[in-house]
């Protein structure tokens, strides 16, 4: 019972280039109506991407202005020149009880998990093999930075041990079923904790006291009046 946690869940999806992070985010946000939080980047937008949904695309000057304003909480530079930044609402937003999902690299995952007011659940998405990942990268990035992306991918895989779940993206159907199982279990854990808190006085006698004069059960918060 000590592992139950009623806080809203923040699912953080990470993984190497070509692993299927975007697929995971789109599928899970729609399947479970999760609030999709969008990160910032200075890289060029791909034809299939939508500004404000996949990323918020900004210039480097705009990016660092948002860092100075506190809009971007943390950031990293990858693939030689591209910047990626996390919005401050990942760690500071307490106005919503909605469960949320976001894509971050491992460094961003470690930083956000350390300070977020939500319960962070890390999902690391991986390709089925080294060769398959290389094929996917070559297909997506024919401009020729495959070696660098594969090198960074190996570094990211070394961080996967720190995540809560490791999901392999082999077949589409199996991948989706595995992702659904992860999120369903974590949402059940959160809803169970909330129900337990709501009915704590009837389920846990250590949280109540009894007025001996009337045999009335009183919430422990009111014990000073007993």
C-alpha positions, 0 to 999 in steps of 0.5 A: 500500500505504501507504493500507492500515489494519488498525484496526477501521472506524467508519462515521459517517453524517451528513446533513440532516433527511429524508435517510435516515440512519436507513434507512442505519444500520438497513440497513448494521448488519444487512447487514454485522453492524456494531456499532451505537453509540447516541448520546444526545438530549433530544428527544422519541421518535418513535412508530417509534423504539426507546429504546436502538436509535435513540437513548438518550432522556434529560432535559436534566438527565440529559444534562448529568450524563452529560457531567460523568461523561464518558459523553458525549464531545461534544455539540451543540444543534440545532433550538433546544433539542434536545441530541445527544451522542456516547458516549465509547466512540466514541473511547476503546473499544479493547477490541473489534475489531468494525467499528461504525456511528453517526449523527453531525452534521457537528460530531460527525464532525469531533470524533470523526474527529480523536481516534478510535482506529478508522479513521473513514469518513464517509458523507454521505447526501443527498436527491435535491433541495431540493424533495424534502427539503422535502417529506420534512421537511414530512411528518415535522414538520408542526408547522412548523419546516420553514424552520429545518430547511432552513436547517440542512440547507444548512449541513450540506451545506456540510460534505459535502465533508469526507466520504469518500462522498456518497450520494444517497437517491433510489430505495430499491434504488439507495440500498442498493446504493450503501451496500453498495458503500461498506461492502464496499470499506472492509471489504475494505480492512481485511481485506486489511490484516489479512491482510497484517500476519499474513503480513508476513514472507513478503510483505515482505522488508524486514521480515525479516533472514537469519541468514547462518550458517544461511540462516534467515529471521528476523523483524526484531523478532528481529534483535538475536539474529542 
